[in-house]
Amino acid sequence: MNQLTKKIIDEFSPMWTNKQVWEFDQTNPELTFDLLYVEPGKYDDSLWKSKSSHLDSDVRDVIVRTFENLLDNDELWIANKGTKSLNKNNVAYLMAVIVDTMIEEEVCLNFRLEKDCLVLAIDRDADVIDCKEFFEEFYHLATGFNYEADTGIPDDETEAEMYLTRLQEEFDEKMKNILGDNYLQGNNDPDTINAEE
């Protein structure tokens, strides 16, 4: 894994779970950011006024609509709305949101903090081991487990998957009996469930 990415992940670990992201979204429903696509090494403050900027925007929406820019080797710079800099309190949230949004693309990302902005790009040098390391850092984003804690999950990948599936099913069944239709199965949030209906 890229050293700057490793450093920022270490600084903001453990990465947020989907539940934390969802709760943060609920308490900050109007939260938007300024985003800017830049060719590597060509950042300039004046670019925030250019066509490559997406001001006062939803991060998920911009990434989904403009994923081609990342594929074309551009970097995505993210700042708080109207400030050209990012509040550090938003870094862990943004990293979790970005990885969750792009998880199906199965691409490794590079993150760094530069000029008080969060900068991300596709890691073109990543091999299988780098990708494994990267996604392990965001492991509990999907499962809701805190990766740092000893959860008793087997080391063998197949056994671990079976173990986690069984745990989830047992938990879902127990909660369904207690809460009925109020319970959301798996590591979902109400928005995801409603979108699927």
C-alpha positions as CSV (number, residue, x, y, z in Angstrom):
1,M,0.0,0.0,0.0
2,N,1.1,3.5,-0.8
3,Q,2.9,5.0,2.3
4,L,0.9,8.3,2.4
5,T,-2.3,6.2,2.2
6,K,-1.0,4.0,5.0
7,K,-0.1,7.0,7.1
8,I,-3.6,8.7,6.7
9,I,-5.4,5.4,7.4
10,D,-3.3,4.9,10.6
11,E,-4.0,8.5,11.7
12,F,-7.8,8.1,11.3
13,S,-8.2,4.4,12.3
14,P,-10.4,2.6,13.0
15,M,-12.3,3.4,9.8
16,W,-16.0,4.1,10.2
17,T,-18.7,1.5,9.8
18,N,-21.7,2.0,7.6
19,K,-23.8,2.5,10.7
20,Q,-21.5,5.4,11.8
21,V,-21.7,6.9,8.3
22,W,-25.5,6.6,8.3
23,E,-25.8,8.2,11.8
24,F,-23.5,11.1,10.7
25,D,-25.6,11.6,7.6
26,Q,-28.7,11.8,9.7
27,T,-27.3,14.4,12.0
28,N,-25.8,16.4,9.0
29,P,-28.4,16.0,6.3
30,E,-27.3,19.2,4.4
31,L,-23.6,18.3,4.4
32,T,-22.0,19.0,1.1
33,F,-18.4,19.6,0.0
34,D,-16.4,21.3,-2.8
35,L,-14.7,18.8,-5.1
36,L,-12.2,19.4,-7.8
37,Y,-10.5,17.2,-10.4
38,V,-6.9,18.1,-11.0
39,E,-4.1,16.6,-13.1
40,P,-1.4,15.2,-10.8
41,G,1.1,17.9,-9.8
42,K,-1.0,20.8,-11.3
43,Y,-3.1,21.9,-8.3
44,D,-3.8,25.7,-8.2
45,D,-6.2,27.6,-6.0
46,S,-7.8,29.2,-9.1
47,L,-9.0,25.8,-10.3
48,W,-11.8,25.9,-7.8
49,K,-13.5,28.4,-10.2
50,S,-13.0,26.1,-13.2
51,K,-15.2,23.6,-15.0
52,S,-13.4,20.8,-13.3
53,S,-14.9,21.8,-9.9
54,H,-18.1,20.5,-8.3
55,L,-19.0,23.1,-5.7
56,D,-21.5,22.5,-2.9
57,S,-21.9,18.8,-4.0
58,D,-22.7,15.4,-2.6
59,V,-19.6,13.3,-2.5
60,R,-21.3,10.1,-3.5
61,D,-23.1,11.7,-6.4
62,V,-20.0,13.3,-7.8
63,I,-17.9,10.2,-7.6
64,V,-20.5,8.0,-9.3
65,R,-21.1,10.5,-12.1
66,T,-17.5,11.4,-12.7
67,F,-15.7,8.1,-12.1
68,E,-14.2,8.4,-15.6
69,N,-12.1,11.3,-14.4
70,L,-10.4,9.1,-11.8
71,L,-9.9,6.4,-14.5
72,D,-8.3,9.1,-16.7
73,N,-5.7,9.6,-13.9
74,D,-7.0,12.8,-12.4
75,E,-6.9,13.4,-8.6
76,L,-10.0,14.4,-6.7
77,W,-9.5,17.2,-4.2
78,I,-12.1,17.6,-1.5
79,A,-12.7,20.6,0.7
80,N,-15.4,22.0,3.0
81,K,-17.9,24.1,1.1
82,G,-16.6,27.5,0.3
83,T,-13.3,27.2,2.2
84,K,-10.7,25.5,-0.1
85,S,-9.7,23.5,3.0
86,L,-11.1,20.5,4.9
87,N,-12.0,20.2,8.5
88,K,-10.0,17.2,9.8
89,N,-13.2,16.0,11.6
90,N,-14.6,15.1,8.2
91,V,-11.6,13.0,6.9
92,A,-12.6,9.6,8.5
93,Y,-16.2,10.1,7.3
94,L,-15.2,11.0,3.8
95,M,-12.8,8.0,3.5
96,A,-15.5,5.6,4.6
97,V,-18.0,7.1,2.2
98,I,-15.6,7.1,-0.7
99,V,-14.5,3.5,-0.2
100,D,-18.1,2.3,0.3
101,T,-19.2,4.2,-2.9
102,M,-16.4,2.6,-4.9
103,I,-16.2,-0.8,-3.3
104,E,-17.9,-2.5,-6.3
105,E,-15.2,-1.1,-8.6
106,E,-12.7,-3.0,-6.6
107,V,-10.0,-0.4,-7.1
108,C,-7.4,0.4,-4.6
109,L,-7.2,4.1,-3.8
110,N,-4.5,6.5,-2.7
111,F,-5.4,9.0,0.0
112,R,-3.3,12.0,1.2
113,L,-3.8,15.3,2.9
114,E,-2.4,18.2,1.0
115,K,-2.9,21.9,1.3
116,D,-5.6,21.1,3.9
117,C,-7.6,19.0,1.4
118,L,-8.3,15.3,1.2
119,V,-6.9,14.1,-2.1
120,L,-7.7,10.8,-3.7
121,A,-6.6,8.9,-6.8
122,I,-6.7,5.4,-8.1
123,D,-3.6,3.4,-7.1
124,R,-2.3,2.2,-10.4
125,D,0.7,0.5,-8.8
126,A,-1.3,-1.7,-6.5
127,D,-0.9,-5.4,-6.7
128,V,-3.2,-8.1,-5.2
129,I,-1.4,-7.8,-1.8
130,D,-1.8,-4.0,-1.8
131,C,-5.5,-4.3,-2.5
132,K,-5.9,-6.9,0.2
133,E,-4.2,-4.6,2.7
134,F,-6.2,-1.6,1.6
135,F,-9.6,-3.3,1.9
136,E,-8.7,-5.0,5.2
137,E,-8.5,-1.5,6.7
138,F,-12.1,-0.9,5.6
139,Y,-13.2,-4.5,6.5
140,H,-15.5,-3.4,9.3
141,L,-17.1,-0.7,7.0
142,A,-19.0,-3.6,5.4
143,T,-19.4,-5.9,8.4
144,G,-19.9,-3.4,11.2
145,F,-17.2,-5.1,13.2
146,N,-14.3,-3.2,14.7
147,Y,-11.4,-4.7,12.9
148,E,-9.0,-3.9,15.8
149,A,-10.9,-6.0,18.3
150,D,-10.4,-9.7,18.7
151,T,-13.7,-11.0,17.3
152,G,-12.9,-14.7,17.3
153,I,-13.1,-14.7,13.5
154,P,-11.1,-17.7,12.0
155,D,-8.0,-16.8,10.0
156,D,-9.0,-19.1,7.1
157,E,-11.0,-16.9,4.6
158,T,-13.6,-19.6,3.8
159,E,-14.2,-20.5,7.5
160,A,-14.3,-16.8,8.3
161,E,-17.0,-16.1,5.7
162,M,-19.1,-19.1,7.0
163,Y,-18.6,-18.0,10.6
164,L,-19.7,-14.4,9.8
165,T,-22.6,-15.5,7.7
166,R,-23.8,-17.8,10.5
167,L,-23.3,-15.1,13.1
168,Q,-25.3,-12.6,11.0
169,E,-28.1,-15.0,10.4
170,E,-28.4,-15.9,14.1
171,F,-28.4,-12.3,15.0
172,D,-30.9,-11.4,12.3
173,E,-33.3,-14.1,13.5
174,K,-33.0,-13.1,17.1
175,M,-33.6,-9.4,16.3
176,K,-36.5,-10.2,13.9
177,N,-38.2,-12.1,16.8
178,I,-37.8,-9.1,19.1
179,L,-38.3,-6.2,16.8
180,G,-40.4,-7.6,13.9
181,D,-40.6,-5.4,10.9
182,N,-38.7,-2.6,12.6
183,Y,-35.4,-4.6,12.3
184,L,-33.1,-4.0,9.3
185,Q,-31.3,-7.2,8.3
186,G,-27.6,-7.2,7.7
187,N,-25.4,-4.1,7.9
188,N,-28.0,-2.0,6.0
189,D,-29.4,1.4,6.6
190,P,-33.0,2.6,5.9
191,D,-32.0,4.4,2.7
192,T,-30.5,1.3,1.2
193,I,-33.5,-0.8,2.2
194,N,-36.0,1.7,0.7
195,A,-34.0,2.0,-2.5
196,E,-34.2,-1.8,-3.0
197,E,-38.0,-1.9,-2.6
